[in-house]
Every structure is written in structure tokens, then in C-alpha cells.
Amino acid sequence: MYRSRAVSAVSIALATALASIRADAALPEVDLSGFGTAGFAISNKGNAEFARSQEQISGVNNQGDVGIDSLFAVQGTVHLNQTFSATAQAMVRRLFNNGFELDIPVFFVKAQLTRDLSVRIGRIQLPVFMSSDYRQVGYSNTWIRPPVEMYGQIPFDFNDGADILYRTTVGPVDISAQGFYGKTDQTVQGNQMLPPATIQARKNWGANLTVTVGPLSVRAGHNQSSFSSIAAPTNQFLATLRAAGFVDLANRLNPTNVGFRFNDIGFTLDGTHITIQGEASRETAGGFLASTDAQYILGGYRIQKFTPYAMYSRQRITSARTDNTIPRFGPFLPLALGVDQLINSVGADQHTISAGLRWDPRESLDLKLQIDAVSPQGTGLFINAQPGFHGPVTVASMTLDFVF
């Protein structure tokens, strides 16, 4: 059976750490925690579905759905000794299929080399967004879900490899730096409208820096990789282009081992009553994959146990949306239109205005209500869109978040 290098490295590190524990030593300390969300969402459209991210191939329409936001996770950390620990997280959620499935988004061994410096080997959350480490933890966020216009730019949320973390304090300033390297493999099962596909990131590396002063945190990060999106219909269409004599165009559109770059900057201001956060990102990709910019801004005001909030988010395609290589007449017209359809199959121009209310009736529990007014250009980021679909679309959501 195939085992990734990251899993093999974790196994070796675990064996090494366990060997350092004497036979007569006490059992290692174990920390257990968990979180979950019970959610329901409904929209006012029946001919397209709203999804939380590109990791979902079915979403919510006017019949309602409990799957896009609902999840449950348990995380355990075994402290093998003062230096080594091992962490694993098991999560049940809707991922790259139509139903719920068990996922292992976190599995790593950590070496705490000094008080400020640590190294992790295994599967970690892909740390490209400001909220990457806790975006699935509804209780830790003001919103019901991360804005799809931004957090949907990257179609996976884990990295198999290693990272290094450094934290220090200089006067009133807390500084946190992270560098990582690895790879990602993900298979999309597909449905009646989306064919099965494999997405890969190789030589996936990045770094980020966070500076915190009192209630204000500012974060900047960079990520790049060699990216591939492999699907049979795409390969067949590119083969048709080559057979028709458009070899250079087919090679240019080929999404195999293309360059991918992602830059992100964000901030949070979390005071006693006021909470404000914002983020801006730029994605640059090769092949037929769209290059996009995205931004959001959220503001809320706490009144005892209630926090009303509002948010604006948008995504904009910055790469070309048409190609004029193929003449648009006669027998070439279907090929030219097919190229345009391929180019516009990833990324979108879309913006959303959201309003919500968070209520914290007790510690470790919250109830949220959120209304999203989504304005896509064409089908935007909606999935399973039928002919005749158009925006704007209203999505109403309710979630119960908890941690333990």
C-alpha cells in the first residue's frame, strides 16, 4: 500500500520519540479537545447551489441543506516527553462528495526545540489565510463561514510535509513567523455535472509573519507551488485542440505542473466591544486556471452576549477571459467557444454583502444567524448551475457552534 513521505516521516519520528521513553516511565500525558457546528442554510434559487468552498461538490438551494456548514471534530495530542508530541485530528464533514465523510486534516509530530522554536512533520493546515488554522472552528470566528470569494481561491486546506514555527516577544510586540514545505494530493469524486478530477500541489512552500500589538494583529504571507488539475474531459478537449493544429494553444492551456503563486495580507482588531478584520489576496496561476484578486472586510460590535456584524467580500478575475487564437467562424467556432468555456470554468467575478448576529448564551457555545446577498457575474462561484440561472441570490443560514 502506498504511503506518503509525510506519513512515513511521522511514523519514524513517533518511533524515535517512543523509544526515548523508558519502560518504567509513567504513561504520556494526553490532551483531548473538540469542536463542531450544526447548521442549516437555504437560498431563494432552485437552479444553482451555494457552496462553502471548492471542497464541496453539492451545496444549498431553495430546498435547504444541513451539509455545507455542519461538521464535528475531535483532536488529541500525546505529550511523549518534554520535547516531542504527536497530534491528530479526525473530522466528519462534507468534503469532495455529496455526503459526510471522515477526514484526517491534521496528523503531525512536533519537536519543541526551544521555548520559541518548534518543528512539525506530517499533515498540517495549509497556512495561507489569516484564519487557516481555525477556519473550521465556527466558535472561534464571528462569521458563520469564511467568505467564499477569498477562501475559495485555493481548493484544499492541508499540506503534507513540514513546517518551522518561531514565536518571540519584543517589548509590547508579539512576533510569530512560519515557514513550510510539502505537497498536497486531493481527488474530487465528481457528480452529474462535475467530472472526477485530481488536484496536486508539488514543491509547495510558503512563509508568513504575524505581528501583534495589544488588540491589533497584522499578518502577511506568501505561497507558491507547481500545481496540476487532472480531469479526463479537459485532457480530451486539449487533445482535440492538438489534433486540429492548435498545439501551442493546447500546451498553454494545459493545467499540469503550472506555476501557482498566492500572496495574502490581513489584520484583526479585537477590542472589548469592537471587532474588525479584513484580508486581501492575489492568486496567479498558469494553464487555463484563472488569476484572481479577493478582499473582505468585517465589522462587529459586542453588546453583552450579542454581536451584530456586517461583512463585504468580493472576488475578481484578473486574467484574460477569452482567447482569440482560434478563428470564430465556420467549423472552428465550437472549438473557440470551448476554449472560452474552459477558461471561465475556474474563478469568478462575484461580491457578497452579509449581515449577521452572534449570540453567546454560555461559554463554549454560540448561535449565529446570517443573511448573504450574493451577486455573481454569470454563474459566479455557484455550483451545479442550470440554464437560466442568474443573480442576485439570497442565502439565509443558522448555526450552533460549540467547543469542548
ABEGO torsion letter per residue (X at the ends): XBBBAAAAAAAAAAAAAAAABBAABBBBBBBBBBBBBBBBBBBABAABBBBABAABABBBBAAEBAAAABBBBBBBBBBABAABBBBBBBBBBBBABABBBBBBABBBBBBBABAABBBBBEBBBBBABAAAAAAABAAABABABBBAAAAAABABABBBEBBBBBBBBBEABBBBBBBBBEBBBBBBAEBAABBBBBBBBBGBBBBBBBBBBEABBBBBBBBBBBBBBBBAAAAAAAAAAAAAGBAAAAAAABABGBBBBBBBBBBBBBBAABBBBBBBBBBBBBEABBBBBBBBBBBBBBBEABBBBBBBBBBBBABBABBAABBBBEAAAAAAAAAAAAAAABEBBBBBBBBBBBBBABBGBBBBBBBBBBBBBEAEABBGBBBGBBOBBBBBBBBBBBBX
